[in-house]
Amino acid sequence: MAFNPNHFRDIDPGQRVLMGPGPSDVPPRVLQAMSAPCIGHLDPYFLAVMDETQQLLRHLFRTNNALTIPVSGTGSAGMETCFVNLVEPGDEVVVCVNGVFGTRMSDIVNRLGGKLIRVDGQWGRAIDPERVREAVKGRSPKVLAVVHAETSTGVCQPLEDLSSIAKESGALFLVDMVTSLGGMEVAIDEMGIDAAYSGTQKCISCPPGLSPISFSDKAMEALRNRKSPVSSWYLDMSMVGSYWGAERKYHHTAPINMIYGLREALRIIAEEGLEARFARHRLNHRALMAGLETMGLDMLVPETERLPMLNAIRIPEGVDDVKVRKALLTEFGIEIGGGLGELAGKIWRVGLMGHGARPKNVFLFLSALETILRAEGVKVKSGALDAAAEVYGAEGL
Amino acid sequence: MAFNPNHFRDIDPGQRVLMGPGPSDVPPRVLQAMSAPCIGHLDPYFLAVMDETQQLLRHLFRTNNALTIPVSGTGSAGMETCFVNLVEPGDEVVVCVNGVFGTRMSDIVNRLGGKLIRVDGQWGRAIDPERVREAVKGRSPKVLAVVHAETSTGVCQPLEDLSSIAKESGALFLVDMVTSLGGMEVAIDEMGIDAAYSGTQKCISCPPGLSPISFSDKAMEALRNRKSPVSSWYLDMSMVGSYWGAERKYHHTAPINMIYGLREALRIIAEEGLEARFARHRLNHRALMAGLETMGLDMLVPETERLPMLNAIRIPEGVDDVKVRKALLTEFGIEIGGGLGELAGKIWRVGLMGHGARPKNVFLFLSALETILRAEGVKVKSGALDAAAEVYGAEGL
């Protein structure tokens, strides 16, 4: 094939409405910040940007943890960072699995030579803490790990009981906050969480590429007391932490412009206020639920265990999953997600994350889905928009 | 400390002239591409962007390797990717060390449980292939690893002999191209290179955050034939490759906007043409050398072993390293690098990388350095600008 440099056109992705499991819609201010001139990773201005980014992250995580930084990779790099720093070969690690991301945690523990104690739960339901208590009984695991907001199912895992179990057994409490951070309360210090990681492209509404993490003093102590070196040089927090801390010791070149973007996204969050932001996520979720229920659609997750930012709709029998999602994308510019793993073809995942958790997206999605389902011959009950409007009317926009 | 969201100001880094060891100056077109709307990582438009990015990378690496992709992390993540996929515990790995990045390779091999065979050379000189031949004698190492362009010293390592030694011993030939890719010839297929990695923030002139890598069929075979799983889930190329390949199997969320930027930077390179670009790097290097020699300054590296894009100047005796660099930054907006490791305080590292390899940067730097050194009381010989101008005059701009 002849290579012709003029074959490539200007980047022009158009404008989507991102209502999948992430990335979510990115505010223009964030994109603008990312396009500021690149400067050096040891430039005094950039060092100040790093400090401010850490301050803003601590505010969002509700923590005083010194090591609270964006890892230079996506959310999965954050997951790996937590395990690779805290787990040594032979360490017992309890992992709660009720979706794709708990499964991924288990895979990582195995790769690191940890002794995996897996507590499996139904996909689409929260894990019963009593099952975890039983699994831990008589053991002293190094880590107890759980996903706060399972992006593959839309389940919210309550953390209080699991935190107590971790504390009682002396385990480090490790929590995946990829989808929860920025969309609901995740008070790390108050909840007794020792290691947490997230992603930028969900409720923070920054493009993907960074993974905010935070380690408690107890986690830092475990890292210092390791018998073997961290198997990853790139993600070794004893070294990365020196660059982000007072020493400023060069480790790897930070992703400068991505950090500009993250800082701006965090600043937008701080300006809105955490309580207002979380309330906005809950409100738009309720409006969406009201509309979907009115249409006669079922949700995968029982009401009390639902996440506000990720809504898993059961695909009505006989409806073509891919055809509907394609119509949403091509006719309305809306991206939603399909099911993963055992839920492939069975659910749609609809995100109301960060900047995208807005009435206009709720109404657009309900209108689009109703239109497409009707065109597919599905008998959809009418009144979805009214039902959503009623929620907004009752609670104030 | 009270947290005040209004305390944080708009991102405004000003405009630097980036003449350090990277990041280099980023063309406005790249920043503009990065600020295009974020879309989904499985969106048909983004899948096409991925394909084009791979085409452009293959053109730059001069390879037909199927696995030629940007890893979702900085250059060091690329280094780790190559070793973590190709080295298993107990594998013999020969690493050539004549600077910081060879040292880093050794560190990674040790963390992975590889059996390190280290060939040390003087910092500031290329490694003598005969020393490598001796080290390999009677062994069958799994990997022979070397840094093509040692960013910590400015040394260019010839690859031909080392490639032969690797082939004769049956080892995979692994090359660090972080600083060479985009600034000089790196024909992977022709040179018999099995695994290579680079960074976006050097001669590609894209912000840091991605690491282009390429694996030969022989490297892919070694990956398939592993006895143990790759210890990193995030960097496991058997899975990441499935997302970038025909299967499009979701692994982790790609850093969408960074990939927009990389594609644009690679497009700019393709438009300029590789030969023209490499010639431009050589020309500006020669002009800089002429100016520095005229001023009476010495280089760390002998003429025949110098890189065009990274120039290591010996700091004249009695001159305050940090004071001079600070003056360059504050008075002229120029960033250069200091020495690393054993060369700290002994050299300045001046980059002429990618977009920044231009006469205006050469003249600005020579003028600024001369001015500052004179102000510091150093007896600098005059005529540096004339000497540089003469090079441009003789060879054409």
Contacts between the chains, C-beta under 8 A, distances in Angstrom:
chain1	res1	chain2	res2	distance
A	3	B	55	7.4
A	3	B	59	5.4
A	3	B	270	7.6
A	5	B	267	6.9
A	5	B	270	3.5
A	5	B	271	4.9
A	5	B	273	7.9
A	6	B	271	7.5
A	8	B	52	5.7
A	8	B	56	7.1
A	8	B	263	7.5
A	8	B	267	4.9
A	8	B	270	7.4
A	10	B	33	7.7
A	11	B	33	4.5
A	11	B	36	4.8
A	11	B	49	7.3
A	11	B	260	4.9
A	11	B	263	6.9
A	11	B	264	6.3
A	12	B	36	7.1
A	13	B	36	5.6
A	13	B	37	5.5
A	13	B	38	8.0
A	13	B	39	4.7
A	13	B	43	7.5
A	13	B	45	5.2
A	13	B	46	7.1
A	13	B	49	7.8
A	13	B	260	7.8
A	14	B	37	7.2
A	14	B	39	7.7
A	14	B	45	7.0
A	15	B	37	5.5
A	16	B	37	7.0
A	16	B	39	5.0
A	16	B	40	7.0
A	16	B	43	6.9
A	18	B	38	7.2
A	18	B	39	7.1
A	18	B	40	6.5
A	20	B	40	5.8
A	22	B	253	6.4
A	23	B	38	5.1
A	23	B	39	7.5
A	23	B	40	6.5
A	23	B	41	7.1
A	23	B	253	6.7
A	23	B	256	6.4
A	25	B	38	7.6
A	26	B	37	7.2
A	26	B	38	4.6
A	31	B	34	7.9
A	31	B	35	4.2
A	31	B	36	7.7
A	31	B	37	7.4
A	31	B	38	7.7
A	31	B	257	7.5
A	32	B	35	6.4
A	33	B	10	7.7
A	33	B	11	4.5
A	34	B	31	7.9
A	34	B	34	5.6
A	34	B	35	5.9
A	34	B	257	6.5
A	35	B	31	4.2
A	35	B	32	6.4
A	35	B	34	5.8
A	35	B	35	4.0
A	36	B	11	4.8
A	36	B	12	7.1
A	36	B	13	5.6
A	36	B	31	7.7
A	37	B	13	5.5
A	37	B	14	7.3
A	37	B	15	5.4
A	37	B	16	7.0
A	37	B	26	7.2
A	37	B	31	7.4
A	38	B	13	8.0
A	38	B	18	7.2
A	38	B	23	5.1
A	38	B	25	7.6
A	38	B	26	4.6
A	38	B	31	7.7
A	38	B	201	7.5
A	38	B	207	4.6
A	38	B	208	7.8
A	39	B	13	4.7
A	39	B	14	7.7
A	39	B	16	5.0
A	39	B	18	7.1
A	39	B	23	7.6
A	39	B	335	7.3
A	40	B	16	7.0
A	40	B	18	6.4
A	40	B	20	5.8
A	40	B	23	6.5
A	40	B	335	4.7
A	41	B	23	7.2
A	41	B	208	7.2
A	43	B	13	7.5
A	43	B	16	6.9
A	43	B	329	7.5
A	43	B	335	6.5
A	45	B	13	5.2
A	45	B	14	7.1
A	46	B	13	7.1
A	49	B	11	7.3
A	49	B	13	7.8
A	52	B	8	5.8
A	55	B	3	7.4
A	56	B	8	7.1
A	59	B	3	5.4
A	72	B	73	5.7
A	72	B	74	5.6
A	72	B	77	7.2
A	72	B	209	7.1
A	73	B	72	5.7
A	73	B	73	4.8
A	73	B	77	6.8
A	73	B	234	6.4
A	74	B	72	5.6
A	74	B	252	5.0
A	74	B	253	5.3
A	74	B	254	7.7
A	74	B	255	6.4
A	75	B	252	7.1
A	75	B	253	6.8
A	76	B	233	7.0
A	76	B	234	5.2
A	76	B	251	7.8
A	76	B	252	4.0
A	76	B	253	7.9
A	77	B	72	7.2
A	77	B	73	6.8
A	77	B	234	5.0
A	77	B	252	7.6
A	79	B	233	7.9
A	79	B	234	7.9
A	80	B	232	6.5
A	80	B	233	5.8
A	80	B	234	4.7
A	84	B	232	7.8
A	104	B	233	6.9
A	107	B	233	5.8
A	108	B	233	4.8
A	110	B	229	7.3
A	111	B	229	5.2
A	111	B	230	7.1
A	111	B	231	5.3
A	111	B	232	7.2
A	111	B	233	6.0
A	112	B	231	6.7
A	199	B	253	7.0
A	201	B	38	7.5
A	201	B	253	6.0
A	207	B	38	4.6
A	207	B	255	6.9
A	207	B	256	5.5
A	207	B	257	4.1
A	207	B	258	7.6
A	208	B	38	7.8
A	208	B	41	7.2
A	208	B	253	4.4
A	208	B	254	6.7
A	208	B	255	5.3
A	208	B	256	5.9
A	209	B	72	7.1
A	209	B	209	6.0
A	209	B	255	3.4
A	209	B	256	7.9
A	209	B	257	7.3
A	209	B	258	5.4
A	229	B	110	7.3
A	229	B	111	5.2
A	230	B	111	7.1
A	231	B	111	5.2
A	231	B	112	6.7
A	231	B	231	5.2
A	231	B	232	7.8
A	232	B	80	6.5
A	232	B	84	7.8
A	232	B	111	7.2
A	232	B	231	7.8
A	232	B	232	6.1
A	233	B	76	7.0
A	233	B	79	7.9
A	233	B	80	5.8
A	233	B	104	6.9
A	233	B	107	5.8
A	233	B	108	4.8
A	233	B	111	6.0
A	234	B	73	6.4
A	234	B	76	5.2
A	234	B	77	5.0
A	234	B	79	7.9
A	234	B	80	4.7
A	250	B	340	7.3
A	251	B	76	7.8
A	252	B	74	5.0
A	252	B	75	7.1
A	252	B	76	4.0
A	252	B	77	7.6
A	253	B	22	6.5
A	253	B	23	6.7
A	253	B	74	5.2
A	253	B	75	6.8
A	253	B	76	7.9
A	253	B	199	7.0
A	253	B	201	6.0
A	253	B	208	4.4
A	254	B	74	7.6
A	254	B	208	6.7
A	255	B	74	6.4
A	255	B	207	6.9
A	255	B	208	5.3
A	255	B	209	3.4
A	255	B	258	7.3
A	256	B	23	6.4
A	256	B	207	5.5
A	256	B	208	5.9
A	256	B	209	7.9
A	257	B	31	7.5
A	257	B	34	6.5
A	257	B	207	4.2
A	257	B	209	7.3
A	257	B	261	7.8
A	258	B	207	7.6
A	258	B	209	5.4
A	258	B	255	7.3
A	258	B	258	6.6
A	260	B	11	4.9
A	260	B	13	7.8
A	261	B	257	7.8
A	263	B	8	7.5
A	263	B	11	6.8
A	264	B	11	6.3
A	267	B	5	6.8
A	267	B	8	4.9
A	270	B	3	7.5
A	270	B	5	3.5
A	270	B	8	7.3
A	271	B	5	4.9
A	271	B	6	7.5
A	273	B	5	7.9
A	329	B	43	7.5
A	335	B	39	7.3
A	335	B	40	4.7
A	335	B	43	6.5
A	340	B	250	7.3
